[in-house]
């Protein structure tokens, strides 16, 4: 179920000859250079008691000294006892809303004397520079690259944003109680060998009395930017310290998902009573799909103004938990909560593999954290496996 070829976490002492090191002032210089180049820099910020991605212009805009406590149905920020800028786990949202907005105008037009004219989109949109993208969320971007641009009809707007973007990933140093990226082979450290393009990757170090970042160079333009600010090569001890941060985080996952034979297990368990049980708790609210970094279901809304002179079509996020989502002439295909939850989980962990060659889950844990009923996808998978073993409904019988 992991992405094919996903490497193990780097071990202490691994040598990365091109790695650089910058301090907090150097990180500010990176932000300044990106702003000078016309990017809108988007990074983690503290808003309304949570970590949200928003435009940043200064290091002080980042969540300095903030961590988080996450568990099923629970999210709380907590003050740390240090000045870490990235000392938290997955924020409330991933990079998805940046590249794939929750609401996007597809076209808009107006009435003219001659008839109707579609308004031109001038295309004058500043490119984004994403700062602090978690490894799990980076893998989710790679999944969207396949889903939204790798098929017959490419999502043109998404492709344009992705092509123009500058991406600075970050090693997750303090995973939450709902994280299971190691199970999915997507973290906690960004890896070029996973095949998802990015430009730089930071590993934050606070030991030794200084606040600094080991910076992996993953693209030519990333190297050029570091050359501009005079970033020095990282000493071997800092590289080793960065490796220890990643290895330590990998050993502190809050959740685990057993992916062995999981696709066949889900297919074989379509009639399992586990789905009835989870349906008694699921509110079908769609929170899990709203925060998931890979969900891509949408619908369109056609609107006009009160005069009837202006009309347009907008694409908005939708959810397979909405009863109307599977509505066709004659009724709803998945009328029950049981059917909708089964569809969502089976698609994430089974049929997505058949469609796109990888699981549709990156182990970020958001669906567990933000579920008001505290439903845990890893626990439901374990329950399905236990039921199959108890009843003899094995993977081979799918």
Backbone torsions as a table, in degrees:
resi	resn	phi	psi	omega
1	UNK	NA	-14.7	177.1
2	UNK	-77.2	164.5	175.9
3	UNK	-65.4	134.8	-176.1
4	UNK	-59.5	135.4	178.0
5	UNK	80.4	8.0	-179.9
6	UNK	-60.7	124.9	-174.8
7	UNK	-81.0	160.6	173.6
8	UNK	-71.0	164.8	176.6
9	UNK	-63.0	137.2	179.4
10	UNK	-59.3	140.1	179.9
11	UNK	-92.1	153.3	178.9
12	UNK	-53.7	136.7	179.8
13	UNK	95.3	-6.5	177.6
14	UNK	-60.2	132.8	-177.1
15	UNK	-94.6	131.9	177.0
16	UNK	-127.9	90.0	-169.3
17	UNK	-56.7	-29.0	-175.0
18	UNK	-89.9	-2.8	-177.3
19	UNK	-62.5	142.8	177.2
20	UNK	-115.5	175.8	175.8
21	UNK	-138.0	135.3	176.1
22	UNK	-133.9	152.4	173.7
23	UNK	-95.3	-170.2	-177.9
24	UNK	-63.1	-38.5	176.8
25	UNK	-63.5	-36.1	177.6
26	UNK	-66.6	-36.0	176.4
27	UNK	-65.1	-39.1	175.7
28	UNK	-62.5	-37.8	177.5
29	UNK	-63.5	-37.4	176.1
30	UNK	-61.0	-47.1	179.1
31	UNK	-60.5	-44.1	-179.2
32	UNK	-61.1	-42.8	-179.7
33	UNK	-64.6	-39.9	179.1
34	UNK	-65.6	-40.9	176.7
35	UNK	-63.2	-41.2	178.8
36	UNK	-62.2	-29.7	-179.6
37	UNK	-84.3	1.1	175.3
38	UNK	94.2	7.8	178.2
39	UNK	-78.5	148.5	163.4
40	UNK	-90.8	111.1	-177.1
41	UNK	-83.6	122.2	-179.1
42	UNK	-115.4	125.0	-179.0
43	UNK	-146.5	178.1	-178.4
44	UNK	-70.8	137.1	176.2
45	UNK	-138.6	162.1	175.9
46	UNK	-95.7	120.4	178.0
47	UNK	-144.3	130.4	175.6
48	UNK	53.3	38.8	175.8
49	UNK	76.5	20.3	179.7
50	UNK	-149.0	168.1	176.1
51	UNK	-92.3	120.6	178.6
52	UNK	-126.7	145.7	171.6
53	UNK	-76.5	134.0	-179.8
54	UNK	-157.8	163.4	176.6
55	UNK	-58.9	135.5	177.3
56	UNK	-128.3	148.2	175.5
57	UNK	-125.4	-14.6	-177.3
58	UNK	-135.8	153.2	174.3
59	UNK	-57.9	-33.5	-179.6
60	UNK	-66.7	-12.6	175.0
61	UNK	-75.4	-17.7	-177.3
62	UNK	-78.6	163.2	-174.6
63	UNK	-76.2	62.4	-178.2
64	UNK	-59.8	125.2	175.8
65	UNK	75.8	15.9	-179.1
66	UNK	-114.6	134.8	169.9
67	UNK	-119.8	-171.7	179.6
68	UNK	-145.3	153.9	172.3
69	UNK	-116.4	121.2	180.0
70	UNK	-129.0	138.9	172.2
71	UNK	-151.0	-177.7	-178.0
72	UNK	-59.8	118.2	179.2
73	UNK	72.1	18.0	-176.0
74	UNK	-140.6	134.0	173.4
75	UNK	-144.9	124.5	176.9
76	UNK	-143.0	136.0	169.7
77	UNK	-79.4	151.1	176.8
78	UNK	-142.0	143.2	176.5
79	UNK	-71.5	138.0	175.7
80	UNK	-90.4	170.0	177.1
81	UNK	-100.6	22.3	176.3
82	UNK	-143.2	-173.4	-176.3
83	UNK	-105.2	25.3	-177.9
84	UNK	-56.6	137.2	177.2
85	UNK	-90.8	-24.7	-177.8
86	UNK	-126.4	37.4	-175.3
87	UNK	-89.5	39.3	-179.4
88	UNK	-134.7	168.5	178.4
89	UNK	-93.5	-149.9	-176.4
90	UNK	-63.7	130.8	176.6
91	UNK	-73.8	-178.3	-176.8
92	UNK	-62.7	-31.4	177.3
93	UNK	-133.2	158.7	179.5
94	UNK	-96.8	-158.8	175.4
95	UNK	-78.1	-7.0	-174.4
96	UNK	-54.0	-48.4	-177.5
97	UNK	-63.9	-19.8	179.1
98	UNK	-73.2	-48.9	-177.9
99	UNK	-87.6	-26.2	-174.0
100	UNK	-134.2	77.0	-170.4
101	UNK	-59.9	151.4	179.0
102	UNK	-65.0	-23.9	178.0
103	UNK	-144.0	127.2	-176.9
104	UNK	-144.2	128.3	177.7
105	UNK	-72.5	122.7	177.1
106	UNK	-85.2	-40.8	172.9
107	UNK	-161.7	157.5	175.7
108	UNK	-146.0	142.9	-179.1
109	UNK	-145.2	174.7	-178.7
110	UNK	-143.7	156.7	179.4
111	UNK	-74.6	140.0	174.7
112	UNK	-126.1	174.4	178.1
113	UNK	-63.5	-30.1	-178.5
114	UNK	-87.6	-12.3	-178.4
115	UNK	150.8	-110.8	-177.5
116	UNK	-140.8	137.8	-176.4
117	UNK	-128.9	131.2	177.5
118	UNK	-81.7	129.2	-179.6
119	UNK	-69.8	141.9	177.8
120	UNK	-79.8	140.5	170.5
121	UNK	-94.3	117.2	-174.6
122	UNK	-69.2	-12.9	176.7
123	UNK	69.4	9.2	-177.2
124	UNK	-85.6	74.0	-178.2
125	UNK	-118.2	129.0	-179.9
126	UNK	-65.0	139.6	178.0
127	UNK	-71.2	157.7	-179.3
128	UNK	-99.3	143.0	166.7
129	UNK	-116.1	115.5	-178.3
130	UNK	-93.2	125.6	-178.5
131	UNK	-112.5	127.9	175.1
132	UNK	83.9	34.5	179.6
133	UNK	-76.9	122.1	179.1
134	UNK	-65.8	155.2	-179.7
135	UNK	-60.7	-39.9	178.1
136	UNK	-62.7	-41.4	-179.4
137	UNK	-71.6	-31.5	174.7
138	UNK	-64.0	-41.7	176.6
139	UNK	-63.3	-35.6	177.6
140	UNK	-65.3	-37.7	175.4
141	UNK	-61.0	-41.1	177.8
142	UNK	-62.5	-36.9	176.4
143	UNK	-65.1	-43.1	177.4
144	UNK	-65.0	-32.6	175.9
145	UNK	-57.3	-40.2	179.1
146	UNK	-72.5	-48.2	-175.0
147	UNK	-65.8	-42.2	-170.6
148	UNK	-97.6	-18.0	-179.6
149	UNK	-127.0	-10.1	-174.1
150	UNK	-96.4	4.8	179.7
151	UNK	-105.0	-173.1	-173.4
152	UNK	-58.5	-43.6	-179.2
153	UNK	-112.3	112.1	-177.3
154	UNK	-80.8	146.1	172.1
155	UNK	-78.9	101.9	-170.9
156	UNK	-62.4	-44.4	-177.9
157	UNK	-64.5	-42.9	177.7
158	UNK	-61.3	-47.7	-178.1
159	UNK	-59.4	-39.3	179.9
160	UNK	-65.0	-42.7	179.7
161	UNK	-66.0	-41.7	-179.2
162	UNK	-65.4	-43.7	-177.7
163	UNK	-63.1	-37.8	-175.7
164	UNK	-83.3	-12.8	-170.3
165	UNK	-77.7	147.3	170.5
166	UNK	-108.0	125.5	-172.0
167	UNK	-117.7	124.4	174.7
168	UNK	-114.8	108.0	-179.1
169	UNK	-85.0	172.5	179.5
170	UNK	-146.7	142.7	173.7
171	UNK	-74.5	132.1	177.4
172	UNK	-79.5	120.2	-176.3
173	UNK	-100.9	-16.3	-174.4
174	UNK	-140.2	75.5	-177.2
175	UNK	-62.8	155.7	-176.8
176	UNK	-91.9	179.2	178.7
177	UNK	-69.7	-11.6	-179.6
178	UNK	-110.9	3.9	-178.1
179	UNK	-77.1	140.4	172.6
180	UNK	-148.2	40.1	-178.5
181	UNK	-63.9	-31.0	179.2
182	UNK	-62.2	-38.1	178.2
183	UNK	-61.1	-32.8	-176.6
184	UNK	-95.5	-0.6	179.2
185	UNK	68.7	31.5	-174.8
186	UNK	-119.0	7.3	-177.2
187	UNK	-177.6	-172.0	8.4
188	UNK	-88.7	1.3	-177.8
189	UNK	-112.1	133.5	174.9
190	UNK	-60.8	140.9	-179.5
191	UNK	-134.0	126.6	179.4
192	UNK	-61.3	-30.8	-176.0
193	UNK	-68.6	-10.8	175.7
194	UNK	-76.5	-10.0	171.9
195	UNK	83.7	14.1	177.7
196	UNK	-103.2	116.6	-174.7
197	UNK	-65.2	135.9	169.1
198	UNK	-149.4	172.9	-173.2
199	UNK	-106.2	-44.7	178.9
200	UNK	-139.0	157.8	174.3
201	UNK	-138.9	131.5	-177.4
202	UNK	-104.2	142.1	165.4
203	UNK	-124.1	117.5	-173.4
204	UNK	-82.0	131.6	178.3
205	UNK	-122.1	133.8	177.1
206	UNK	-125.1	2.6	-179.3
207	UNK	-80.6	163.1	176.3
208	UNK	76.9	13.4	175.4
209	UNK	81.6	7.2	177.6
210	UNK	-136.0	150.5	-179.0
211	UNK	-104.0	114.0	-173.7
212	UNK	-149.6	173.0	-177.2
213	UNK	-135.7	127.2	167.3
214	UNK	-79.7	128.6	-173.6
215	UNK	-116.6	116.4	172.7
216	UNK	-83.0	132.4	178.3
217	UNK	-94.8	120.2	-173.9
218	UNK	-117.8	0.1	178.8
219	UNK	-154.4	162.6	178.9
220	UNK	-64.3	-41.0	-179.0
221	UNK	-70.8	-26.7	172.9
222	UNK	-66.4	-43.0	177.2
223	UNK	-63.4	-40.7	179.6
224	UNK	-61.7	-41.1	-179.6
225	UNK	-64.4	-42.6	179.9
226	UNK	-67.8	-34.3	175.5
227	UNK	-63.0	-38.5	-179.9
228	UNK	-60.6	-38.2	-177.1
229	UNK	-93.2	1.7	176.9
230	UNK	71.7	35.1	-179.8
231	UNK	-67.8	129.1	-177.9
232	UNK	-81.0	159.9	173.2
233	UNK	-65.4	142.7	-178.7
234	UNK	-75.4	130.9	175.3
235	UNK	-66.2	156.9	-176.0
236	UNK	-58.4	-35.4	-178.6
237	UNK	-68.8	-31.3	176.2
238	UNK	-72.3	-38.0	176.3
239	UNK	-61.3	-43.8	179.0
240	UNK	-64.8	-38.5	178.2
241	UNK	-64.7	-39.6	176.6
242	UNK	-63.1	-38.7	177.4
243	UNK	-64.8	-36.9	178.8
244	UNK	-67.0	-37.4	177.3
245	UNK	-58.6	-46.7	-178.9
246	UNK	-66.2	-44.0	-178.8
247	UNK	-64.9	-39.9	179.2
248	UNK	-64.7	-43.0	179.2
249	UNK	-63.6	-39.2	-179.8
250	UNK	-62.1	-27.2	-179.6
251	UNK	-88.9	2.1	-177.0
252	UNK	-123.0	35.0	177.3
253	UNK	-67.7	139.3	-180.0
254	UNK	-78.4	-22.5	-178.7
255	UNK	-135.2	163.7	174.7
256	UNK	-139.9	139.2	175.4
257	UNK	-121.0	119.4	177.3
258	UNK	-77.5	109.6	-175.1
259	UNK	-95.6	-0.3	-178.1
260	UNK	-63.5	117.8	178.4
261	UNK	62.8	20.1	-172.1
262	UNK	-67.2	-37.0	179.7
263	UNK	-59.7	-50.1	179.8
264	UNK	-66.1	-34.6	178.5
265	UNK	-61.9	-43.1	179.4
266	UNK	-67.0	-42.0	178.1
267	UNK	-63.0	-42.4	-178.0
268	UNK	-71.5	-23.6	-176.1
269	UNK	-96.9	25.4	-177.7
270	UNK	-59.4	-28.7	-178.7
271	UNK	-105.2	16.2	-178.5
272	UNK	-66.4	144.6	176.1
273	UNK	-68.4	-10.7	177.3
274	UNK	-58.3	-36.4	-179.3
275	UNK	-66.7	-35.4	176.6
276	UNK	-64.9	-39.4	-178.8
277	UNK	-65.9	-47.6	-178.4
278	UNK	-66.7	-30.2	179.7
279	UNK	-65.8	-25.3	177.8
280	UNK	-72.9	-16.5	-179.6
281	UNK	-106.9	-30.8	-176.0
282	UNK	-68.7	132.8	178.7
283	UNK	-92.2	-2.8	-177.0
284	UNK	53.1	35.1	-176.3
285	UNK	-79.5	-22.5	-179.4
286	UNK	85.2	5.4	177.5
287	UNK	-56.1	-41.9	-177.1
288	UNK	-62.1	-40.1	-179.9
289	UNK	-74.8	-29.2	179.9
290	UNK	-69.4	-34.9	-178.6
291	UNK	-96.0	-11.7	-179.5
292	UNK	-65.0	132.0	-178.8
293	UNK	-76.4	-7.8	-178.7
294	UNK	-113.9	-18.6	179.6
295	UNK	-57.3	138.2	-176.1
296	UNK	-136.4	15.6	-179.8
297	UNK	-66.9	136.4	179.9
298	UNK	-139.8	165.6	168.3
299	UNK	-135.3	175.4	178.3
300	UNK	-122.7	147.3	178.0
301	UNK	-123.3	123.9	176.8
302	UNK	-99.1	126.7	-175.9
303	UNK	-133.8	153.8	171.8
304	UNK	-132.7	160.1	174.8
305	UNK	-83.0	176.9	-175.0
306	UNK	-66.1	-24.6	-179.6
307	UNK	-82.0	-19.9	-174.8
308	UNK	81.3	6.6	-178.1
309	UNK	-89.5	-19.0	-178.5
310	UNK	-125.3	133.9	179.4
311	UNK	-139.3	158.9	179.0
312	UNK	-165.7	169.1	177.3
313	UNK	-127.0	129.7	-179.3
314	UNK	-121.7	135.9	174.0
315	UNK	-94.6	132.3	179.8
316	UNK	-131.7	152.5	175.8
317	UNK	-61.0	143.6	174.6
318	UNK	-129.5	-177.6	-177.6
319	UNK	-143.4	139.9	176.1
320	UNK	-69.6	-7.2	174.9
321	UNK	-84.0	-9.5	176.4
322	UNK	-79.1	127.2	-177.4
323	UNK	-59.5	-30.9	-178.5
324	UNK	-78.1	-13.1	-175.7
325	UNK	-62.7	-38.4	-179.2
326	UNK	-97.8	19.1	-179.6
327	UNK	-73.4	131.4	171.9
328	UNK	-131.5	176.1	179.3
329	UNK	-55.8	119.1	-180.0
330	UNK	109.9	-14.2	176.4
331	UNK	142.1	-173.3	-178.3
332	UNK	-91.1	130.2	-179.4
333	UNK	-66.5	-45.4	-179.9
334	UNK	-112.2	87.6	-172.9
335	UNK	-80.2	-24.5	-175.2
336	UNK	-100.8	155.5	173.9
337	UNK	-61.8	-37.5	177.1
338	UNK	-55.9	-48.2	-178.1
339	UNK	-65.2	-36.8	-177.2
340	UNK	-73.6	-40.4	177.1
341	UNK	-65.1	-42.3	179.2
342	UNK	-61.5	-41.4	177.6
343	UNK	-60.2	-46.5	-177.0
344	UNK	-63.0	-51.5	-175.9
345	UNK	-68.6	-39.4	179.6
346	UNK	-67.3	-37.6	177.2
347	UNK	-65.3	-45.9	-178.0
348	UNK	-57.3	-44.9	-167.5
349	UNK	-109.8	-2.1	-177.6
350	UNK	-136.0	-72.2	-173.3
351	UNK	-67.5	-23.1	174.6
352	UNK	-61.1	-36.5	179.0
353	UNK	-62.0	-42.4	179.2
354	UNK	-67.9	-35.4	-179.0
355	UNK	-74.2	-47.7	-166.5
356	UNK	-123.6	0.5	174.9
357	UNK	84.3	5.6	178.6
358	UNK	-154.4	161.3	176.1
359	UNK	-66.3	155.6	177.2
360	UNK	-93.9	16.2	179.4
361	UNK	-124.3	136.9	-179.9
362	UNK	-113.7	5.4	175.5
363	UNK	75.7	24.9	-179.2
364	UNK	-73.9	-23.8	176.9
365	UNK	82.2	2.6	-176.6
366	UNK	-62.8	-37.2	-178.4
367	UNK	-63.6	-27.5	178.0
368	UNK	-79.4	-47.0	-178.2
369	UNK	-60.1	-46.0	-169.3
370	UNK	-96.7	9.6	174.7
371	UNK	-80.2	119.3	-179.3
372	UNK	-65.4	-18.6	177.3
373	UNK	-97.7	4.4	177.5
374	UNK	59.4	33.9	177.0
375	UNK	-76.4	135.4	-172.3
376	UNK	-117.8	115.0	-177.1
377	UNK	-61.9	-34.2	179.2
378	UNK	-69.2	-37.0	178.0
379	UNK	-69.6	-38.1	179.5
380	UNK	-67.4	-37.2	176.6
381	UNK	-65.2	-40.6	178.3
382	UNK	-65.5	-39.0	178.6
383	UNK	-65.4	-38.8	178.3
384	UNK	-64.1	-39.8	179.0
385	UNK	-66.4	-42.7	179.6
386	UNK	-64.2	-39.0	178.5
387	UNK	-65.1	-39.6	179.2
388	UNK	-65.0	-39.5	179.3
389	UNK	-68.6	-35.0	-178.6
390	UNK	-72.3	-35.9	-174.7
391	UNK	-98.6	-8.7	-178.2
392	UNK	82.8	9.6	176.7
393	UNK	-83.4	84.8	-172.2
394	UNK	-91.4	169.9	179.7
395	UNK	-59.4	-36.2	-175.8
396	UNK	-69.8	-12.2	-178.4
397	UNK	-92.7	5.5	-179.1
398	UNK	-72.5	NA	NA
